[in-house]
Amino acid sequence: MGDLRAEAQEHFAQIPESGNGTPDILNEARCNLEWMLKMQDDDGGAWHKQTSEHFPGFVAPEDDKLPSEVIGTGAAPYKSTCATADLAAVGAIAARSYKPYDAKFAARALEAARRAWAWTEKNPNVTFKNPAGVSTGEYGDASCKDERLWAAAELGPHHRRSRVQRFLPEKLRRVFSQPGLAPGGKLGFGCADGTVDLCPGQAPRVRQEGHRGDSHAHCLRRPRVVERTRANPYRMSMQARDYVWGSNSVAAEYGMYLLIANQFEPDNSFVDAARDNLHYLLGETRFRFRG
């Protein structure tokens, strides 16, 4: 949401802060961003989650009296690389998004992002498992490489000719290591030699030197997900296997990848399919009713 044209979102929500000179969508996001910044430790690492030790009973939120705790990995360095890289990426986005409206907060977010990135360089793959005595949702990950790639891509514009910029080509070659595979294997685009330039706010481009294909167009393939979305009675991209815990995030991922595909090779069908996934997330029914 931070990469949307924020100035077009001033009256998006009509929240009490409307008209304060900052777009509504940024007013709303600020609450969660402040929490994320508080989850950063003095050494730059980010704590993985904040929960109680176990789930409460089936009670209303106001009746949940369990103490909420900051949860670490259970062993040094206690913070996780995935959470820290996520903070680095989000902080970099916040720095760009808030700069026209609150330069002080933007600078604070960017400094947090830089400190988080530095921590991940020292701790490149500290994964998370619930420590003993904690049974709430783990939200673990076997590898933090994709989170670090995202962080590097978002921080890139803030760090010209830096180690962040040098990190990207190597990692992108691995992500786009097979023709027809996108991150996560969902869409079907990429280059066999991995020579892809990706930078927020700019159209991705394929470097031609040493490229074995005939052209940019040959390198990129029309995602099959577009046809699947059109054929789905609910006009969304998910398949049966995608209905996992928190599956709305999968629908959102499809939308994001479709928009990335559109940057590689502009095609209105990519944007239409991404919009259909957004409608699904916001509650549109199969009868196209929006309630």
Contacts in CASP RR format, 6 or more apart in sequence:
PFRMAT RR
TARGET T0000
AUTHOR 0000-0000-0000
METHOD contacts of the structure
MODEL  1
MGDLRAEAQEHFAQIPESGNGTPDILNEARCNLEWMLKMQDDDGGAWHKQ
TSEHFPGFVAPEDDKLPSEVIGTGAAPYKSTCATADLAAVGAIAARSYKP
YDAKFAARALEAARRAWAWTEKNPNVTFKNPAGVSTGEYGDASCKDERLW
AAAELGPHHRRSRVQRFLPEKLRRVFSQPGLAPGGKLGFGCADGTVDLCP
GQAPRVRQEGHRGDSHAHCLRRPRVVERTRANPYRMSMQARDYVWGSNSV
AAEYGMYLLIANQFEPDNSFVDAARDNLHYLLGETRFRFRG
1 25 0 8 1.000
1 29 0 8 1.000
2 25 0 8 1.000
2 26 0 8 1.000
2 29 0 8 1.000
2 93 0 8 1.000
2 94 0 8 1.000
2 96 0 8 1.000
2 97 0 8 1.000
3 93 0 8 1.000
3 97 0 8 1.000
3 200 0 8 1.000
3 201 0 8 1.000
4 25 0 8 1.000
6 23 0 8 1.000
6 25 0 8 1.000
6 26 0 8 1.000
6 97 0 8 1.000
6 100 0 8 1.000
6 101 0 8 1.000
7 23 0 8 1.000
8 23 0 8 1.000
9 23 0 8 1.000
9 24 0 8 1.000
9 25 0 8 1.000
9 26 0 8 1.000
10 18 0 8 1.000
10 19 0 8 1.000
10 21 0 8 1.000
10 23 0 8 1.000
10 24 0 8 1.000
11 18 0 8 1.000
11 24 0 8 1.000
12 23 0 8 1.000
12 24 0 8 1.000
12 25 0 8 1.000
13 24 0 8 1.000
13 25 0 8 1.000
13 27 0 8 1.000
13 28 0 8 1.000
14 24 0 8 1.000
15 24 0 8 1.000
15 27 0 8 1.000
15 28 0 8 1.000
17 24 0 8 1.000
17 27 0 8 1.000
18 24 0 8 1.000
18 27 0 8 1.000
20 27 0 8 1.000
21 101 0 8 1.000
22 98 0 8 1.000
22 101 0 8 1.000
22 102 0 8 1.000
23 101 0 8 1.000
26 97 0 8 1.000
26 98 0 8 1.000
26 101 0 8 1.000
29 94 0 8 1.000
30 105 0 8 1.000
33 90 0 8 1.000
33 91 0 8 1.000
33 94 0 8 1.000
33 109 0 8 1.000
35 50 0 8 1.000
36 46 0 8 1.000
36 87 0 8 1.000
36 90 0 8 1.000
36 91 0 8 1.000
37 87 0 8 1.000
37 108 0 8 1.000
37 109 0 8 1.000
37 112 0 8 1.000
39 46 0 8 1.000
39 47 0 8 1.000
39 50 0 8 1.000
39 70 0 8 1.000
39 83 0 8 1.000
39 87 0 8 1.000
40 46 0 8 1.000
40 47 0 8 1.000
40 84 0 8 1.000
40 87 0 8 1.000
40 112 0 8 1.000
40 115 0 8 1.000
40 116 0 8 1.000
41 47 0 8 1.000
41 78 0 8 1.000
41 79 0 8 1.000
43 77 0 8 1.000
43 79 0 8 1.000
43 119 0 8 1.000
44 79 0 8 1.000
44 84 0 8 1.000
44 112 0 8 1.000
44 115 0 8 1.000
44 116 0 8 1.000
44 118 0 8 1.000
44 119 0 8 1.000
45 77 0 8 1.000
45 79 0 8 1.000
45 83 0 8 1.000
45 84 0 8 1.000
45 87 0 8 1.000
45 115 0 8 1.000
45 116 0 8 1.000
45 119 0 8 1.000
45 123 0 8 1.000
46 79 0 8 1.000
46 80 0 8 1.000
46 83 0 8 1.000
46 84 0 8 1.000
46 86 0 8 1.000
46 87 0 8 1.000
46 116 0 8 1.000
46 119 0 8 1.000
47 70 0 8 1.000
47 71 0 8 1.000
47 72 0 8 1.000
47 78 0 8 1.000
47 79 0 8 1.000
47 80 0 8 1.000
47 83 0 8 1.000
48 71 0 8 1.000
48 72 0 8 1.000
48 73 0 8 1.000
48 79 0 8 1.000
48 80 0 8 1.000
48 82 0 8 1.000
48 83 0 8 1.000
48 128 0 8 1.000
48 139 0 8 1.000
49 70 0 8 1.000
49 71 0 8 1.000
49 72 0 8 1.000
49 83 0 8 1.000
49 136 0 8 1.000
49 137 0 8 1.000
49 139 0 8 1.000
50 68 0 8 1.000
50 69 0 8 1.000
50 70 0 8 1.000
50 71 0 8 1.000
51 68 0 8 1.000
51 69 0 8 1.000
51 71 0 8 1.000
51 134 0 8 1.000
51 136 0 8 1.000
51 137 0 8 1.000
52 64 0 8 1.000
52 66 0 8 1.000
52 67 0 8 1.000
52 68 0 8 1.000
52 69 0 8 1.000
52 136 0 8 1.000
53 66 0 8 1.000
53 69 0 8 1.000
53 133 0 8 1.000
53 134 0 8 1.000
53 135 0 8 1.000
53 136 0 8 1.000
54 66 0 8 1.000
54 133 0 8 1.000
54 134 0 8 1.000
54 135 0 8 1.000
54 136 0 8 1.000
55 135 0 8 1.000
55 136 0 8 1.000
56 63 0 8 1.000
56 64 0 8 1.000
56 65 0 8 1.000
56 66 0 8 1.000
57 64 0 8 1.000
71 130 0 8 1.000
71 131 0 8 1.000
71 134 0 8 1.000
71 136 0 8 1.000
72 78 0 8 1.000
72 79 0 8 1.000
72 80 0 8 1.000
72 128 0 8 1.000
72 131 0 8 1.000
73 79 0 8 1.000
73 80 0 8 1.000
73 126 0 8 1.000
73 127 0 8 1.000
73 128 0 8 1.000
73 129 0 8 1.000
73 131 0 8 1.000
74 131 0 8 1.000
74 132 0 8 1.000
77 123 0 8 1.000
77 126 0 8 1.000
79 119 0 8 1.000
79 123 0 8 1.000
79 126 0 8 1.000
80 126 0 8 1.000
80 127 0 8 1.000
80 128 0 8 1.000
80 144 0 8 1.000
81 120 0 8 1.000
81 123 0 8 1.000
81 124 0 8 1.000
81 125 0 8 1.000
81 126 0 8 1.000
81 127 0 8 1.000
81 144 0 8 1.000
81 147 0 8 1.000
81 148 0 8 1.000
82 127 0 8 1.000
82 128 0 8 1.000
82 140 0 8 1.000
82 141 0 8 1.000
82 144 0 8 1.000
82 147 0 8 1.000
83 128 0 8 1.000
84 116 0 8 1.000
84 119 0 8 1.000
84 120 0 8 1.000
84 123 0 8 1.000
85 116 0 8 1.000
85 117 0 8 1.000
85 120 0 8 1.000
85 144 0 8 1.000
85 147 0 8 1.000
85 148 0 8 1.000
85 150 0 8 1.000
85 151 0 8 1.000
86 147 0 8 1.000
86 150 0 8 1.000
86 151 0 8 1.000
87 112 0 8 1.000
87 113 0 8 1.000
87 116 0 8 1.000
88 113 0 8 1.000
88 114 0 8 1.000
88 116 0 8 1.000
88 117 0 8 1.000
88 120 0 8 1.000
88 151 0 8 1.000
88 154 0 8 1.000
88 155 0 8 1.000
89 113 0 8 1.000
89 147 0 8 1.000
89 150 0 8 1.000
89 151 0 8 1.000
89 153 0 8 1.000
89 154 0 8 1.000
89 155 0 8 1.000
90 113 0 8 1.000
90 154 0 8 1.000
91 109 0 8 1.000
91 110 0 8 1.000
91 112 0 8 1.000
91 113 0 8 1.000
91 116 0 8 1.000
91 154 0 8 1.000
92 109 0 8 1.000
92 110 0 8 1.000
92 113 0 8 1.000
92 151 0 8 1.000
92 154 0 8 1.000
92 155 0 8 1.000
92 156 0 8 1.000
92 157 0 8 1.000
92 158 0 8 1.000
93 154 0 8 1.000
93 200 0 8 1.000
94 105 0 8 1.000
94 106 0 8 1.000
94 109 0 8 1.000
94 110 0 8 1.000
94 113 0 8 1.000
95 106 0 8 1.000
95 107 0 8 1.000
95 109 0 8 1.000
95 110 0 8 1.000
95 113 0 8 1.000
95 158 0 8 1.000
96 106 0 8 1.000
96 157 0 8 1.000
96 200 0 8 1.000
97 106 0 8 1.000
98 105 0 8 1.000
98 106 0 8 1.000
98 109 0 8 1.000
99 106 0 8 1.000
110 158 0 8 1.000
113 151 0 8 1.000
113 154 0 8 1.000
113 155 0 8 1.000
113 158 0 8 1.000
114 155 0 8 1.000
114 158 0 8 1.000
114 159 0 8 1.000
116 151 0 8 1.000
117 151 0 8 1.000
117 152 0 8 1.000
117 155 0 8 1.000
117 164 0 8 1.000
120 144 0 8 1.000
120 148 0 8 1.000
120 151 0 8 1.000
121 163 0 8 1.000
124 144 0 8 1.000
124 148 0 8 1.000
125 143 0 8 1.000
125 144 0 8 1.000
125 145 0 8 1.000
126 144 0 8 1.000
127 140 0 8 1.000
127 141 0 8 1.000
127 142 0 8 1.000
127 143 0 8 1.000
127 144 0 8 1.000
128 138 0 8 1.000
128 139 0 8 1.000
128 140 0 8 1.000
128 141 0 8 1.000
129 138 0 8 1.000
129 140 0 8 1.000
130 136 0 8 1.000
130 137 0 8 1.000
130 138 0 8 1.000
141 147 0 8 1.000
145 171 0 8 1.000
145 174 0 8 1.000
146 175 0 8 1.000
146 183 0 8 1.000
148 167 0 8 1.000
148 171 0 8 1.000
149 168 0 8 1.000
149 171 0 8 1.000
149 172 0 8 1.000
149 175 0 8 1.000
152 164 0 8 1.000
152 165 0 8 1.000
152 167 0 8 1.000
152 168 0 8 1.000
152 171 0 8 1.000
153 168 0 8 1.000
153 198 0 8 1.000
153 199 0 8 1.000
153 200 0 8 1.000
154 200 0 8 1.000
155 164 0 8 1.000
156 162 0 8 1.000
156 164 0 8 1.000
156 165 0 8 1.000
156 168 0 8 1.000
156 199 0 8 1.000
156 200 0 8 1.000
157 199 0 8 1.000
157 200 0 8 1.000
157 201 0 8 1.000
158 164 0 8 1.000
159 165 0 8 1.000
168 198 0 8 1.000
172 194 0 8 1.000
172 196 0 8 1.000
172 198 0 8 1.000
173 193 0 8 1.000
173 194 0 8 1.000
173 195 0 8 1.000
175 183 0 8 1.000
175 194 0 8 1.000
176 190 0 8 1.000
176 191 0 8 1.000
176 194 0 8 1.000
176 196 0 8 1.000
177 194 0 8 1.000
178 192 0 8 1.000
179 190 0 8 1.000
179 191 0 8 1.000
179 192 0 8 1.000
179 219 0 8 1.000
180 188 0 8 1.000
180 189 0 8 1.000
180 190 0 8 1.000
180 221 0 8 1.000
181 188 0 8 1.000
181 190 0 8 1.000
182 188 0 8 1.000
182 189 0 8 1.000
182 190 0 8 1.000
182 223 0 8 1.000
182 257 0 8 1.000
182 260 0 8 1.000
182 261 0 8 1.000
183 257 0 8 1.000
186 225 0 8 1.000
186 253 0 8 1.000
186 254 0 8 1.000
186 257 0 8 1.000
187 223 0 8 1.000
187 224 0 8 1.000
187 225 0 8 1.000
187 254 0 8 1.000
187 257 0 8 1.000
187 258 0 8 1.000
187 261 0 8 1.000
188 221 0 8 1.000
188 223 0 8 1.000
188 224 0 8 1.000
189 220 0 8 1.000
189 221 0 8 1.000
189 223 0 8 1.000
189 261 0 8 1.000
189 264 0 8 1.000
189 265 0 8 1.000
190 196 0 8 1.000
190 219 0 8 1.000
190 220 0 8 1.000
190 221 0 8 1.000
190 264 0 8 1.000
191 206 0 8 1.000
191 211 0 8 1.000
191 219 0 8 1.000
191 220 0 8 1.000
192 212 0 8 1.000
192 213 0 8 1.000
192 219 0 8 1.000
193 210 0 8 1.000
193 211 0 8 1.000
193 212 0 8 1.000
195 206 0 8 1.000
195 207 0 8 1.000
195 208 0 8 1.000
195 209 0 8 1.000
195 210 0 8 1.000
195 211 0 8 1.000
196 204 0 8 1.000
196 205 0 8 1.000
196 206 0 8 1.000
196 207 0 8 1.000
197 204 0 8 1.000
197 205 0 8 1.000
197 206 0 8 1.000
197 207 0 8 1.000
198 204 0 8 1.000
203 263 0 8 1.000
203 264 0 8 1.000
204 260 0 8 1.000
204 263 0 8 1.000
204 264 0 8 1.000
205 216 0 8 1.000
206 216 0 8 1.000
206 219 0 8 1.000
206 220 0 8 1.000
206 264 0 8 1.000
208 216 0 8 1.000
211 219 0 8 1.000
213 219 0 8 1.000
216 265 0 8 1.000
217 265 0 8 1.000
220 261 0 8 1.000
220 264 0 8 1.000
220 265 0 8 1.000
222 267 0 8 1.000
222 269 0 8 1.000
223 257 0 8 1.000
223 258 0 8 1.000
223 261 0 8 1.000
223 270 0 8 1.000
225 237 0 8 1.000
225 254 0 8 1.000
225 257 0 8 1.000
225 258 0 8 1.000
225 273 0 8 1.000
226 258 0 8 1.000
226 269 0 8 1.000
226 270 0 8 1.000
226 273 0 8 1.000
228 237 0 8 1.000
228 239 0 8 1.000
229 235 0 8 1.000
229 236 0 8 1.000
229 237 0 8 1.000
229 254 0 8 1.000
229 273 0 8 1.000
229 276 0 8 1.000
229 277 0 8 1.000
230 273 0 8 1.000
233 286 0 8 1.000
234 280 0 8 1.000
234 286 0 8 1.000
235 276 0 8 1.000
235 279 0 8 1.000
235 280 0 8 1.000
235 286 0 8 1.000
236 251 0 8 1.000
236 254 0 8 1.000
236 276 0 8 1.000
236 277 0 8 1.000
236 279 0 8 1.000
236 280 0 8 1.000
237 251 0 8 1.000
237 254 0 8 1.000
237 255 0 8 1.000
237 258 0 8 1.000
237 273 0 8 1.000
237 276 0 8 1.000
237 277 0 8 1.000
238 247 0 8 1.000
238 250 0 8 1.000
238 251 0 8 1.000
238 254 0 8 1.000
242 250 0 8 1.000
242 251 0 8 1.000
244 250 0 8 1.000
248 281 0 8 1.000
251 277 0 8 1.000
251 280 0 8 1.000
251 281 0 8 1.000
252 277 0 8 1.000
252 281 0 8 1.000
254 273 0 8 1.000
254 274 0 8 1.000
254 277 0 8 1.000
255 273 0 8 1.000
255 274 0 8 1.000
255 277 0 8 1.000
255 278 0 8 1.000
256 274 0 8 1.000
258 270 0 8 1.000
258 271 0 8 1.000
258 273 0 8 1.000
258 274 0 8 1.000
258 277 0 8 1.000
259 270 0 8 1.000
259 271 0 8 1.000
259 274 0 8 1.000
261 267 0 8 1.000
261 270 0 8 1.000
262 270 0 8 1.000
262 271 0 8 1.000
262 274 0 8 1.000
279 290 0 8 1.000
282 290 0 8 1.000
283 290 0 8 1.000
283 291 0 8 1.000
284 290 0 8 1.000
END
